[in-house]
Amino acid sequence: MRRSRALANTAAVVIAALVAFPLYWMVLSAFKPEAELQSTDPRPWTTAPTLDGFRRVLTVDGLGGYFLNSLLVAGAVVLLSLLLSFLAAVALTRFRIRGRAVLLVMLLVAQMVPVEALTIPLFFLMRHVGSAVPVFGLNHLGSLVLVHLAFSLPLSIWMLRGFVAAVPVELEEAATLDGAGRARFVWQVLFPLVAPGLVATSVLSFIHAWNDFLFAKTFIISATENQTLPMAILVFFSPEGDDWGAIMAGSTLMTIPVLIFFVLVQRNLVSELSGAVKG
């Protein structure tokens, strides 16, 4: 038993190290001077850490606007995704819907389609939508919210369906006997109980929207005031040579909001039903 546990712990440490190494190398490269970055003998440490890369990133024109745009898109995607996926998960779990199994399979199939294969069709779709509803058209943040929402909902619904199904039906019956209607049960009893699932899906939705570059580059064509944070890093790529110090520094700064968001919500990631109290 001890030997198997030791092997499992060792394997977990090795896997964690492999996953964390790219993040470590990114942060290390952000503090390396240009000479070390261009060296043909890369080393996993630096003898002369510098903040020059961060200074170049923080002086990019419109950086604050890029940050706010990314925050608005990610925040809107998280809120809408949580609301819609929760209601859809409740409907798929608590109601008898014809073709429910087919719908669930379609949600999984939607996750298998490569994003790159849908970029061009989505571009023409957003252009068509923009002619009717300009706020969701090209060069508007609404187009990014709409597209990210479409990609976040299938996985969020699938995940939340498991959390909703884990809540006993007897709990709803007890709430009904106490005089609670279905709407009150959903929002005052069921919603708090599936909070861990909501947190997990919110983290995934936030990361997906926050780190997006492909859709931001495709849909925000000429409106520079609506560009998102990943576009700010693009200025450090040039034919004369890429500024890897600034690129790594910008990437490091972009991970900070994700870490902060995760730290704020991580306490709710453990699922428990001990909060269910009759009355």
PEDAHU-V666042 format. One record per helix or strand of 2 or more residues. SS is the DSSP state (2 for helix, 1 for strand). FROM is the first residue (numbers start at 0). TO is the last residue. If there is no record, write none. Layout:
BEGIN
[[SS FROM TO] [SS FROM TO]]
END
This chain:
BEGIN
[[2 1 30] [2 33 36] [2 51 57] [2 62 93] [2 99 111] [2 114 131] [2 133 135] [2 140 165] [2 168 176] [2 181 192] [2 194 209] [2 213 218] [2 223 225] [2 228 235] [2 243 267]]
END
